Amino acid sequence: MSVTTNETPTRSETAPPAAPAPAQRRGFFAAGHYIPYALILPAAAVLLGIMAYPLFRLFDLAFQNINRYAYIVNPSLGKYIGFEGFGKILGDGQFWDVVLRSLYFTAELVILSMVLGMLFALLLNRVSNWVKVTVITVMMFVWAIPALVSGTVFRWLFASNGGVVDYVGFLLTGDESVKHYDWFGDPTVGLYVVCAAVIIWGALPFLVLGLNAALTQVPKELMEAAKLDGAGPLQSFRHVVIPVIRPFLLVTTALSFIWDFQVFAQIFSIRNTSPEDGYWTIGIYLYEKGIVASKYSDSSVISIAMILLMLAVLVFYIRQMLKIGANER
Amino acid sequence: MTTVDVQTDRPAERAAATPKVRTKVRTTGESRGMTWVWNTIGLGFAAAMGFPIYWMIITTFKTNKDLISKDPTFWPSSFSFDSYSTIFDDKAFLPALQNTAVITVGSVVLGLVIGFLAAVAVARFDFRGRNFFIVTMLVVQMVPLLAILIPLYVVMNEAGLTSSLFGVVLAYLVFTVPYVVWTLRSFIVNIPAELDEAAMVDGCTKWGAFFRVILPLTLPGLITTGVYSWIQAWNEFIVVNTMLSSGGKQTSMAWLTFYATTPTRGADYGAQMAGALLVSLPVILMFVIFQKKVSAGLTAGAVKG
């Protein structure tokens, strides 16, 4: 043992070090070890350039005092102010209002859309085939409508003058005043009813079709066994169906959370591109501060808060996904 | 429905199984009468979901008289195509549509190529940093696009890419590439490695096996992810609205918001709806053409991330 270790350095001194290295590298190349790296190179470059670097700049901006004037007219006015920017935003009551509103709103959207999605997915298994085809066709169209457009359509549906929802309300109740009910006067109604309606409407196609597909994965034998054992529909749903589709349920809930938490286009267009502050969820708030008011540093702090909030909720989801990924290979 | 399937699958057991299955199913509420109830609820659901779209379409054909009438009409008193001629007379409409098409095609093609390569690497090779790469892809999907909008704008501005369509295409790769990698990965994993090994034994090079075996077998996956990227890029609005705001270029989504906010045009719901419908049409067509694959593939992609 000691002999070989003594010999090695002398050998490498005498032999030209260049000789073994190319041979080794040729083997390395021949074995194709470089191929995966070459394959992920473009993706890695893209992620570094348009994700990692902007993220770095996001943190950089958050510690400065940059607004549009300082940034464009006189960059030298920008300076690092440490956590002052964070203090300013976190000390702002409006920020906490927005965060709370976003969390309530997201909770409402996720719960309602998951429950409705599940109910209609179950319904799809009960109906005749032609009804199923009809529902799926309609949902494909709903799915295809851009969020911005659906916001515009719903604004028109809920308009207080000539809006069809108010008119139907009038037809049902016979009350003239219903005909001009202003759905948007009170942001609480506008946001939690109308905006929620558009967003859930747009989310249902994916959820219903996805959950319905997941439900078909439930083995029929299991359901029959549960019935033989005397389980009612509710019991077999809870003890047979839910466990089987659990992974899919978790993923769709997480996805709904991701989409609903950062929702923007629907609220933006339903309020005619200038939502009042009662409609500000975190996405709108970010846009109003960052783009409209050009407060780059302030909005960077808000962005960081948004990312952290999101990741905090999604740690659970990431772990789940890693488990699924690990099982697959 | 289910009982019929079971019976036709196993005709030999039919005689024995029929009475049992029938009674069992009846008790859980799948009798003819209940099916009728479920069908009614299902159709009601379809009607409720479809109503906004019906309303959108019917509005585009209404005459001005119908549009400004105090009570909305559920069927136009006469059909008019004025709304559509208003849209086509708008000089900004077609260029905006063209910009959207360029951006969408660009990001779909670029996203698919880049994502496909990375998906092959992740699905077929074991390499150092593989898990790190996968986790990164996953986490990236969770960073809200809105949150990096400002720094992205700043970076693109420094690179001179704001107000360029290519800059927008690059920005869209943030959401297309991770999705494409995740979805295609699960497609490629399901192609048995023996297939490309066999091809290589038969004299294909590594790249030959790649192009002749992996690529064709991933085609369904490429279509679904392509359609998904298409929808995302076509419907995206915040990034284009921010990045193209100063360059005099706009996409159809930005054009649409402009249509809604201008006071004179804001009142013209018919034209607004016609514009909205025309702008949504390319996505609707995508869904109609690829319906089956889209619903299957998108949900498969969602399960895998």
Interface residues (C-beta under 8 A of the other chain):
Chain A: G32 H33 I35 P36 Y37 L39 I40 P42 A43 A44 V46 L47 G49 I50 M51 Y53 P54 L55 F56 R57 L58 L61 Y71 F120 L123 L124 R126 V127 S128 N129 V131 K132 T134 V135 I136 V138 M139 M140 F141 V142 W143 A144 I145 P146 A147 L148 V149 S150 T152 V153 F154 W156 L157 N161 G162 G163 V164 Y167 K179 W201 L204 P205 F206 L209 G210 A213 A214 K220 E224 K227 P233 P247 F248 V251 T252 L255 I258 F261 Q262 F264 A265 F268 S269 N272 T273 S274 G283 L286 Y287 G290 I291 Y296 S299 S300 S303 I304 M306 I307 M310 L311 L314 Y317 I318 M321 L322 I324 G325 E328 R329
Chain B: M1 T2 V6 K24 T28 G29 E30 M34 T35 W38 N39 I41 G42 L43 F45 A46 M49 G50 P52 I53 W55 M56 T59 L67 I68 S69 K70 D71 P72 F74 V113 I114 G115 L117 A118 V120 A121 V122 R124 F125 F127 R130 F133 I134 V135 T136 M137 L138 V139 V140 Q141 M142 V143 P144 L145 L146 A147 I148 L149 I150 P151 L152 V154 V155 L170 A171 L173 V174 V177 P178 V181 S186 V189 K206 I231 W234 N235 F237 I238 T242 M253 L256 T257 A260 T261 G266 Y269 Q272 M273 A276 L277 V279 S280 V283 I284 M286 F287 V288 Q291 V294 S295 A296 L298 T299 A302 V303 K304 G305
